[in-house]
């Protein structure tokens, strides 16, 4: 199953024959921007970050694979009198198996919220909200969005979050305190090129079989951490550009990682006028262009949540574009096929086994 959050609702694609053919449903939430749609395998529940123009940002869930949806009783909101107002829910992250009913949500501006009742109510993480440097944080081009949340599968008290344009923060005590983890991350747009904070991470991912290894697509390069996010190593290597938004790690091979480079932050187009996915089999030490099946002349771009892999063997790779194409590879990017075209701009792609 593949869930798409788009500018005009949620689309769901399902395959029952080894990913040879697909049936689709949707749009659900017709005409409404869905910045992230994901699946909680613990309860077989879909969750959606809904940009409700009237009510403000909300989070909805479905227990029947998208046929019906229900919004929670209390959406994530900053406390009364706060200098921040909830603009958008960027990401929803289920916690680990040992924490049933616990989910996290990342908002713009830079708020982390936790639910302990399967998304019915949400509470603000005060440790991050009161972090001493918060008054000095600044937004990126897309806002000051908390867009990535990684819960350590070995210990849910340890988490990483990514905020644009603030950087990576880590907690080891369940969110009571947070520390910046931006060592060796370039911020070429800053006077100090390697500041304590002020970087613009675009997306972070990990494979649960090697939780100490975290991959990052940053505004200023591709990086890998081998020590659970304490320090970072550049892995730009032979890529055509440092800039891009999505990054995905293969479900079966944690050394295999995928990116979709763009020319630059100013020129958000694929290099040389051809959209390509680039893959690495050696943790980003070297990269290969993967364009078999992709149009020769193409100017697609991919948003930060627009790439994912599935749990099959070999792991499938899915890429959704800002112009409504959904591409798929069943063989680690060696060949691509088009699942769907003509969709609204795709904000997020999430693959799951229902």
C-alpha positions as a Markdown table, in Angstrom:
| # | Residue | x | y | z |
|---|---|---|---|---|
| 1 | Unk | 0.0 | 0.0 | 0.0 |
| 2 | Unk | 1.2 | 3.5 | -0.9 |
| 3 | Unk | -0.4 | 6.6 | 0.6 |
| 4 | Unk | 0.0 | 10.0 | -1.0 |
| 5 | Unk | -0.5 | 13.3 | 0.7 |
| 6 | Unk | -1.2 | 15.8 | -2.0 |
| 7 | Unk | -2.3 | 19.4 | -2.5 |
| 8 | Unk | -5.9 | 18.2 | -3.1 |
| 9 | Unk | -6.4 | 15.3 | -0.8 |
| 10 | Unk | -5.1 | 11.7 | -0.1 |
| 11 | Unk | -4.7 | 9.0 | -2.7 |
| 12 | Unk | -4.2 | 5.4 | -1.8 |
| 13 | Unk | -2.7 | 2.8 | -4.1 |
| 14 | Unk | -2.9 | -0.9 | -3.3 |
| 15 | Unk | -1.3 | -4.0 | -4.9 |
| 16 | Unk | -2.3 | -7.6 | -4.2 |
| 17 | Unk | -0.2 | -9.3 | -6.9 |
| 18 | Unk | 3.4 | -8.6 | -6.0 |
| 19 | Unk | 3.3 | -4.9 | -7.0 |
| 20 | Unk | 2.5 | -5.8 | -10.7 |
| 21 | Unk | -0.8 | -3.9 | -10.8 |
| 22 | Unk | -2.3 | -1.3 | -8.6 |
| 23 | Unk | -5.8 | -0.2 | -7.7 |
| 24 | Unk | -6.4 | 3.3 | -6.4 |
| 25 | Unk | -8.9 | 5.2 | -4.2 |
| 26 | Unk | -9.3 | 8.9 | -3.5 |
| 27 | Unk | -9.1 | 11.7 | -3.3 |
| 28 | Unk | -10.0 | 11.6 | 0.4 |
| 29 | Unk | -10.4 | 15.1 | 1.9 |
| 30 | Unk | -11.1 | 16.4 | -1.6 |
| 31 | Unk | -9.5 | 19.8 | -2.3 |
| 32 | Unk | -7.7 | 19.9 | 1.0 |
| 33 | Unk | -3.9 | 20.0 | 1.3 |
| 34 | Unk | -2.4 | 17.0 | 3.1 |
| 35 | Unk | 1.2 | 17.6 | 4.0 |
| 36 | Unk | 1.8 | 14.1 | 5.4 |
| 37 | Unk | -0.1 | 10.8 | 5.3 |
| 38 | Unk | 1.3 | 7.8 | 7.1 |
| 39 | Unk | 0.4 | 4.3 | 8.5 |
| 40 | Unk | 0.8 | 3.1 | 12.0 |
| 41 | Unk | 1.5 | -0.7 | 11.8 |
| 42 | Unk | 0.8 | -1.2 | 15.5 |
| 43 | Unk | -2.9 | -0.5 | 15.0 |
| 44 | Unk | -3.3 | -0.6 | 11.2 |
| 45 | Unk | -4.4 | 3.0 | 11.3 |
| 46 | Unk | -3.8 | 5.7 | 8.7 |
| 47 | Unk | -3.0 | 9.2 | 9.9 |
| 48 | Unk | -3.2 | 12.5 | 7.9 |
| 49 | Unk | -1.9 | 16.0 | 8.5 |
| 50 | Unk | -4.8 | 18.0 | 7.3 |
| 51 | Unk | -4.5 | 21.7 | 6.4 |
| 52 | Unk | -8.0 | 22.8 | 7.3 |
| 53 | Unk | -8.6 | 26.3 | 6.0 |
| 54 | Unk | -11.4 | 27.0 | 8.5 |
| 55 | Unk | -10.4 | 25.1 | 11.7 |
| 56 | Unk | -6.6 | 25.4 | 11.2 |
| 57 | Unk | -4.3 | 22.4 | 11.0 |
| 58 | Unk | -5.7 | 19.1 | 12.3 |
| 59 | Unk | -4.8 | 15.4 | 12.4 |
| 60 | Unk | -7.3 | 12.8 | 11.2 |
| 61 | Unk | -7.2 | 9.0 | 11.3 |
| 62 | Unk | -8.7 | 6.1 | 9.4 |
| 63 | Unk | -9.0 | 2.5 | 10.5 |
| 64 | Unk | -10.4 | 1.2 | 7.2 |
| 65 | Unk | -7.6 | 2.1 | 4.8 |
| 66 | Unk | -9.0 | 5.5 | 4.0 |
| 67 | Unk | -12.6 | 4.8 | 3.4 |
| 68 | Unk | -13.7 | 6.9 | 6.4 |
| 69 | Unk | -11.8 | 9.4 | 8.5 |
| 70 | Unk | -12.2 | 11.0 | 11.9 |
| 71 | Unk | -10.5 | 14.0 | 13.4 |
| 72 | Unk | -9.2 | 13.9 | 16.9 |
| 73 | Unk | -10.9 | 15.6 | 19.8 |
| 74 | Unk | -8.1 | 18.1 | 20.5 |
| 75 | Unk | -5.7 | 19.0 | 17.6 |
| 76 | Unk | -2.1 | 20.2 | 18.4 |
| 77 | Unk | -2.2 | 23.8 | 19.5 |
| 78 | Unk | 0.3 | 26.1 | 21.3 |
| 79 | Unk | -0.9 | 27.4 | 24.7 |
| 80 | Unk | -3.0 | 30.4 | 25.1 |
| 81 | Unk | -0.9 | 33.5 | 25.2 |
| 82 | Unk | 2.0 | 31.9 | 23.3 |
| 83 | Unk | 3.9 | 34.0 | 20.8 |
| 84 | Unk | 3.5 | 31.1 | 18.3 |
| 85 | Unk | 0.3 | 30.0 | 16.4 |
| 86 | Unk | 0.0 | 26.5 | 14.8 |
| 87 | Unk | 0.2 | 27.1 | 11.0 |
| 88 | Unk | 0.7 | 23.6 | 9.7 |
| 89 | Unk | 1.3 | 20.0 | 10.7 |
| 90 | Unk | 4.3 | 18.8 | 8.8 |
| 91 | Unk | 4.9 | 15.2 | 10.0 |
| 92 | Unk | 3.2 | 12.5 | 12.1 |
| 93 | Unk | 5.4 | 9.7 | 13.6 |
| 94 | Unk | 4.2 | 6.6 | 15.5 |
| 95 | Unk | 6.3 | 5.7 | 18.4 |
| 96 | Unk | 7.7 | 2.2 | 19.1 |
| 97 | Unk | 5.8 | -1.1 | 19.8 |
| 98 | Unk | 6.3 | -0.7 | 23.5 |
| 99 | Unk | 4.5 | 2.6 | 23.6 |
| 100 | Unk | 1.0 | 1.7 | 22.3 |
| 101 | Unk | -1.1 | 4.8 | 21.4 |
| 102 | Unk | 1.8 | 7.2 | 21.4 |
| 103 | Unk | 2.4 | 9.4 | 18.4 |
| 104 | Unk | 4.4 | 12.5 | 17.7 |
| 105 | Unk | 3.6 | 15.5 | 15.4 |
| 106 | Unk | 5.9 | 18.2 | 14.1 |
| 107 | Unk | 4.5 | 21.6 | 13.4 |
| 108 | Unk | 5.3 | 24.9 | 11.8 |
| 109 | Unk | 6.5 | 26.8 | 13.8 |
| 110 | Unk | 9.0 | 24.3 | 15.3 |
| 111 | Unk | 6.6 | 22.6 | 17.7 |
| 112 | Unk | 6.8 | 19.0 | 18.8 |
| 113 | Unk | 3.5 | 17.5 | 20.1 |
| 114 | Unk | 2.8 | 14.1 | 21.7 |
| 115 | Unk | -0.3 | 12.0 | 21.8 |
| 116 | Unk | -0.8 | 9.2 | 24.3 |
| 117 | Unk | -4.4 | 8.3 | 23.1 |
| 118 | Unk | -3.9 | 7.3 | 19.5 |
| 119 | Unk | -4.1 | 10.9 | 18.2 |
| 120 | Unk | -7.3 | 12.0 | 20.0 |
| 121 | Unk | -5.5 | 14.7 | 22.0 |
| 122 | Unk | -2.1 | 16.3 | 21.8 |
| 123 | Unk | 0.3 | 18.0 | 24.3 |
| 124 | Unk | 3.1 | 20.4 | 23.5 |
| 125 | Unk | 6.7 | 19.3 | 24.4 |
| 126 | Unk | 7.7 | 22.0 | 26.8 |
| 127 | Unk | 11.4 | 21.1 | 26.8 |
| 128 | Unk | 11.7 | 22.0 | 23.1 |
| 129 | Unk | 9.4 | 25.0 | 23.4 |
| 130 | Unk | 11.4 | 26.4 | 26.2 |
| 131 | Unk | 14.8 | 25.6 | 24.7 |
| 132 | Unk | 17.0 | 28.5 | 25.6 |
| 133 | Unk | 17.9 | 29.5 | 22.1 |
| 134 | Unk | 14.4 | 29.4 | 20.7 |
| 135 | Unk | 14.0 | 33.2 | 20.5 |
| 136 | Unk | 16.9 | 33.3 | 18.1 |
| 137 | Unk | 15.5 | 30.6 | 15.7 |
| 138 | Unk | 14.7 | 31.7 | 12.1 |
| 139 | Unk | 12.5 | 30.0 | 9.5 |
| 140 | Unk | 13.7 | 28.6 | 6.2 |
| 141 | Unk | 12.0 | 29.4 | 2.9 |
| 142 | Unk | 9.1 | 27.0 | 3.7 |
| 143 | Unk | 8.7 | 28.2 | 7.3 |
| 144 | Unk | 10.2 | 27.1 | 10.6 |
| 145 | Unk | 8.9 | 23.6 | 10.2 |
| 146 | Unk | 9.6 | 20.6 | 12.4 |
| 147 | Unk | 9.4 | 18.1 | 9.6 |
| 148 | Unk | 11.4 | 15.0 | 10.7 |
| 149 | Unk | 11.0 | 12.9 | 13.9 |
| 150 | Unk | 13.1 | 9.8 | 14.6 |
| 151 | Unk | 12.3 | 7.7 | 17.7 |
| 152 | Unk | 15.1 | 5.4 | 18.7 |
| 153 | Unk | 13.7 | 1.8 | 18.3 |
| 154 | Unk | 15.9 | 0.7 | 21.3 |
| 155 | Unk | 14.8 | 3.4 | 23.7 |
| 156 | Unk | 11.9 | 5.8 | 22.9 |
| 157 | Unk | 13.3 | 8.4 | 25.3 |
| 158 | Unk | 16.0 | 9.0 | 22.7 |
| 159 | Unk | 14.7 | 11.0 | 19.7 |
| 160 | Unk | 16.0 | 13.2 | 16.9 |
| 161 | Unk | 14.1 | 16.0 | 15.2 |
| 162 | Unk | 15.0 | 18.2 | 12.3 |
| 163 | Unk | 13.8 | 21.9 | 12.0 |
| 164 | Unk | 14.3 | 24.3 | 9.1 |
| 165 | Unk | 16.3 | 26.5 | 9.4 |
| 166 | Unk | 17.4 | 25.6 | 13.0 |
| 167 | Unk | 19.1 | 22.2 | 12.7 |
| 168 | Unk | 19.1 | 18.8 | 14.3 |
| 169 | Unk | 18.3 | 18.4 | 18.0 |
| 170 | Unk | 18.4 | 15.3 | 20.1 |
| 171 | Unk | 16.9 | 14.3 | 23.5 |
| 172 | Unk | 17.9 | 11.4 | 25.6 |
| 173 | Unk | 15.3 | 11.9 | 28.4 |
| 174 | Unk | 12.0 | 11.8 | 26.6 |
| 175 | Unk | 12.0 | 15.5 | 25.5 |
| 176 | Unk | 12.8 | 17.1 | 28.9 |
| 177 | Unk | 16.0 | 18.6 | 27.5 |
| 178 | Unk | 17.3 | 19.0 | 23.9 |
| 179 | Unk | 20.8 | 19.5 | 22.6 |
| 180 | Unk | 21.9 | 20.6 | 19.1 |
| 181 | Unk | 23.7 | 17.9 | 17.0 |
| 182 | Unk | 25.0 | 19.8 | 14.0 |
| 183 | Unk | 28.7 | 19.0 | 14.2 |
| 184 | Unk | 30.3 | 19.2 | 10.7 |
| 185 | Unk | 27.0 | 20.3 | 9.0 |
| 186 | Unk | 27.6 | 23.1 | 6.5 |
| 187 | Unk | 25.5 | 26.3 | 6.5 |
| 188 | Unk | 27.0 | 28.1 | 3.5 |
| 189 | Unk | 24.4 | 30.8 | 3.8 |
| 190 | Unk | 25.6 | 31.8 | 7.3 |
| 191 | Unk | 28.6 | 34.1 | 8.1 |
| 192 | Unk | 29.8 | 31.2 | 10.3 |
| 193 | Unk | 29.7 | 28.3 | 7.9 |
| 194 | Unk | 29.6 | 25.7 | 10.8 |
| 195 | Unk | 27.4 | 27.2 | 13.5 |
| 196 | Unk | 26.1 | 25.4 | 16.6 |
| 197 | Unk | 22.6 | 25.9 | 15.1 |
| 198 | Unk | 21.1 | 27.7 | 12.1 |
| 199 | Unk | 21.5 | 24.9 | 9.6 |
| 200 | Unk | 18.7 | 23.8 | 7.3 |
| 201 | Unk | 18.2 | 20.1 | 7.3 |
| 202 | Unk | 15.6 | 18.9 | 4.7 |
| 203 | Unk | 15.0 | 15.3 | 5.8 |
| 204 | Unk | 16.5 | 12.6 | 8.0 |
| 205 | Unk | 15.9 | 8.8 | 7.9 |
| 206 | Unk | 17.2 | 5.6 | 9.4 |
| 207 | Unk | 16.9 | 1.9 | 8.9 |
| 208 | Unk | 15.7 | 0.2 | 12.1 |
| 209 | Unk | 18.1 | -2.6 | 11.7 |
| 210 | Unk | 21.1 | -0.2 | 12.1 |
| 211 | Unk | 19.6 | 2.5 | 14.4 |
| 212 | Unk | 23.0 | 4.2 | 15.0 |
| 213 | Unk | 23.2 | 5.2 | 11.3 |
| 214 | Unk | 21.2 | 8.2 | 10.3 |
| 215 | Unk | 21.1 | 9.7 | 6.8 |
| 216 | Unk | 20.4 | 13.4 | 6.1 |
| 217 | Unk | 19.6 | 15.5 | 3.0 |
| 218 | Unk | 20.5 | 19.0 | 4.0 |
| 219 | Unk | 20.2 | 22.3 | 2.2 |
| 220 | Unk | 23.9 | 22.2 | 1.9 |
| 221 | Unk | 24.7 | 18.6 | 1.2 |
| 222 | Unk | 24.1 | 14.9 | 2.0 |
| 223 | Unk | 25.3 | 13.5 | 5.3 |
| 224 | Unk | 25.6 | 10.4 | 7.3 |
| 225 | Unk | 25.9 | 9.9 | 11.0 |
| 226 | Unk | 27.4 | 6.6 | 12.3 |
| 227 | Unk | 27.1 | 7.5 | 16.0 |
| 228 | Unk | 23.3 | 8.0 | 16.4 |
| 229 | Unk | 23.3 | 11.6 | 15.3 |
| 230 | Unk | 26.2 | 12.9 | 17.5 |
| 231 | Unk | 28.4 | 13.9 | 14.5 |
| 232 | Unk | 28.0 | 13.9 | 10.7 |
| 233 | Unk | 30.1 | 13.0 | 7.7 |
| 234 | Unk | 29.6 | 14.5 | 4.2 |
| 235 | Unk | 28.6 | 12.0 | 1.5 |
| 236 | Unk | 28.2 | 14.3 | -1.5 |
| 237 | Unk | 30.9 | 12.3 | -3.4 |
| 238 | Unk | 30.1 | 12.3 | -7.1 |
| 239 | Unk | 26.6 | 13.7 | -6.9 |
| 240 | Unk | 25.8 | 16.5 | -9.4 |
| 241 | Unk | 24.6 | 18.8 | -6.6 |
| 242 | Unk | 24.6 | 19.3 | -2.9 |
| 243 | Unk | 21.0 | 20.5 | -2.8 |
| 244 | Unk | 17.8 | 18.4 | -2.7 |
| 245 | Unk | 14.9 | 17.6 | -0.4 |
| 246 | Unk | 14.1 | 13.8 | -0.1 |
| 247 | Unk | 16.3 | 11.0 | 1.1 |
| 248 | Unk | 15.2 | 7.4 | 1.6 |
| 249 | Unk | 17.0 | 4.3 | 2.9 |
| 250 | Unk | 16.4 | 0.8 | 1.6 |
| 251 | Unk | 14.3 | -1.3 | 4.0 |
| 252 | Unk | 16.3 | -4.5 | 3.5 |
| 253 | Unk | 19.8 | -3.0 | 2.9 |
| 254 | Unk | 20.7 | -0.2 | 5.3 |
| 255 | Unk | 23.8 | 0.6 | 3.2 |
| 256 | Unk | 21.6 | 1.5 | 0.2 |
| 257 | Unk | 20.3 | 5.1 | 0.1 |
| 258 | Unk | 18.5 | 7.2 | -2.4 |
| 259 | Unk | 18.3 | 11.0 | -3.2 |
| 260 | Unk | 16.9 | 13.3 | -5.9 |
| 261 | Unk | 19.3 | 16.2 | -6.4 |
| 262 | Unk | 18.3 | 19.7 | -7.6 |
| 263 | Unk | 20.6 | 22.3 | -9.0 |
| 264 | Unk | 20.4 | 24.7 | -6.0 |
| 265 | Unk | 18.2 | 26.5 | -3.5 |
| 266 | Unk | 17.6 | 29.2 | -6.0 |
| 267 | Unk | 17.3 | 27.0 | -9.1 |
| 268 | Unk | 15.1 | 24.2 | -8.0 |
| 269 | Unk | 15.3 | 22.1 | -11.1 |
| 270 | Unk | 17.0 | 18.8 | -11.8 |
| 271 | Unk | 20.6 | 19.1 | -13.1 |
| 272 | Unk | 21.0 | 19.2 | -16.9 |
| 273 | Unk | 17.2 | 19.2 | -17.5 |
| 274 | Unk | 16.6 | 15.6 | -16.6 |
| 275 | Unk | 15.1 | 14.3 | -13.4 |
| 276 | Unk | 17.1 | 11.4 | -12.0 |
| 277 | Unk | 17.1 | 9.4 | -8.7 |
| 278 | Unk | 20.7 | 8.7 | -7.5 |
| 279 | Unk | 21.4 | 5.7 | -5.4 |
| 280 | Unk | 24.3 | 4.5 | -3.3 |
| 281 | Unk | 25.1 | 0.9 | -2.3 |
| 282 | Unk | 28.0 | 1.9 | 0.1 |
| 283 | Unk | 26.4 | 4.4 | 2.6 |
| 284 | Unk | 27.0 | 7.4 | 0.3 |
| 285 | Unk | 30.6 | 6.9 | -0.5 |
| 286 | Unk | 29.7 | 6.7 | -4.2 |
| 287 | Unk | 26.6 | 7.3 | -6.2 |
| 288 | Unk | 25.0 | 6.1 | -9.5 |
| 289 | Unk | 22.4 | 7.8 | -11.6 |
| 290 | Unk | 19.2 | 5.8 | -12.0 |
| 291 | Unk | 17.2 | 6.9 | -14.9 |
| 292 | Unk | 16.0 | 3.8 | -16.8 |
| 293 | Unk | 12.3 | 4.3 | -17.4 |
| 294 | Unk | 12.3 | 8.0 | -16.4 |
| 295 | Unk | 11.7 | 10.6 | -19.2 |
| 296 | Unk | 14.8 | 11.8 | -21.0 |
| 297 | Unk | 13.8 | 15.4 | -20.8 |
| 298 | Unk | 12.1 | 16.2 | -17.4 |
| 299 | Unk | 11.9 | 19.0 | -14.9 |
| 300 | Unk | 10.3 | 17.2 | -12.0 |
| 301 | Unk | 11.1 | 18.1 | -8.4 |
| 302 | Unk | 10.4 | 16.1 | -5.3 |
| 303 | Unk | 9.3 | 17.4 | -1.9 |
| 304 | Unk | 11.0 | 16.4 | 1.4 |
| 305 | Unk | 8.5 | 13.6 | 2.2 |
| 306 | Unk | 8.1 | 12.6 | -1.5 |
| 307 | Unk | 10.3 | 9.4 | -1.5 |
| 308 | Unk | 9.9 | 6.1 | 0.4 |
| 309 | Unk | 10.8 | 2.4 | 0.3 |
| 310 | Unk | 8.6 | -0.6 | 1.1 |
| 311 | Unk | 9.2 | -3.8 | 3.2 |
| 312 | Unk | 9.2 | -6.3 | 0.3 |
| 313 | Unk | 12.3 | -8.1 | -0.8 |
| 314 | Unk | 13.7 | -6.6 | -2.9 |
| 315 | Unk | 12.5 | -3.3 | -1.5 |
| 316 | Unk | 10.4 | -1.1 | -3.7 |
| 317 | Unk | 11.3 | 2.5 | -4.2 |
| 318 | Unk | 8.6 | 5.2 | -4.7 |
| 319 | Unk | 9.0 | 8.8 | -5.8 |
| 320 | Unk | 6.2 | 11.4 | -6.1 |
| 321 | Unk | 6.7 | 14.6 | -7.9 |
| 322 | Unk | 5.5 | 18.2 | -7.5 |
| 323 | Unk | 3.6 | 17.9 | -10.8 |
| 324 | Unk | 1.7 | 14.7 | -9.8 |
| 325 | Unk | 3.6 | 11.7 | -11.2 |
| 326 | Unk | 4.2 | 8.6 | -9.0 |
| 327 | Unk | 7.2 | 6.5 | -10.1 |
| 328 | Unk | 8.1 | 3.1 | -8.8 |
| 329 | Unk | 11.0 | 0.7 | -9.0 |
| 330 | Unk | 10.8 | -2.9 | -7.8 |
| 331 | Unk | 14.6 | -3.5 | -8.3 |
| 332 | Unk | 16.4 | -0.8 | -6.3 |
| 333 | Unk | 16.2 | 1.9 | -9.0 |
| 334 | Unk | 17.5 | -0.2 | -11.9 |
| 335 | Unk | 14.2 | 0.4 | -13.8 |
| 336 | Unk | 11.3 | 2.7 | -13.2 |
| 337 | Unk | 7.7 | 2.6 | -14.1 |
| 338 | Unk | 4.8 | 5.1 | -13.8 |
| 339 | Unk | 2.1 | 4.1 | -11.4 |
| 340 | Unk | 0.0 | 7.3 | -11.8 |
| 341 | Unk | 0.1 | 10.6 | -13.6 |
| 342 | Unk | -2.1 | 13.7 | -13.5 |
| 343 | Unk | -2.4 | 13.8 | -9.7 |
| 344 | Unk | -2.2 | 17.0 | -7.7 |
| 345 | Unk | 1.3 | 18.0 | -6.5 |
| 346 | Unk | 2.5 | 15.2 | -4.2 |
| 347 | Unk | 3.7 | 16.3 | -0.8 |
| 348 | Unk | 4.3 | 12.9 | 0.8 |
| 349 | Unk | 4.8 | 9.3 | -0.1 |
| 350 | Unk | 4.4 | 6.5 | 2.5 |
| 351 | Unk | 4.7 | 2.8 | 1.7 |
| 352 | Unk | 3.4 | 0.2 | 4.1 |
| 353 | Unk | 2.2 | -3.4 | 4.4 |
| 354 | Unk | -1.4 | -3.2 | 5.5 |
